[in-house]
């Protein structure tokens, strides 16, 4: 293959890029689920038709959408103590972002806590209100200190 042909060939996204894309699609799907209470199956089918999802990890997208929607109340209970307002006063994007971050922190121990927090912040920057990323960061950081205490302590010990 010539250099020109190689330059034209699209580069395959990395695993982390695919996971980020999955989170982005999951946020949009969960926002839709929160707003109109459509079934998760319908939303997933709609996303498969309406969105170019070849650059995302579809399995992870599915896990996030089904996991967050099925455990929403439990996830809300995890981060609600750290809120400065009632759950009902949260912006729908902030709520979906906090649910995804809480799901990753509590259910996906293979995702480092710093990645879960950072991805939540990036989602809030992309889709949320102007300062919502700071709010999301603070809530997820406090939650991580509760549910990932050992991982955080191990990281601090390594960095000493």
PyMOL commands that set and color helices and strands:
alter all, ss='L'
color gray80, all
select helices_A, chain A and resi 3-8+15-36+40-50+58-70+72-80+87-89+92-107+113-127+132-147+149-158
alter helices_A, ss='H'
color red, helices_A
deselect
rebuild
show_as cartoon
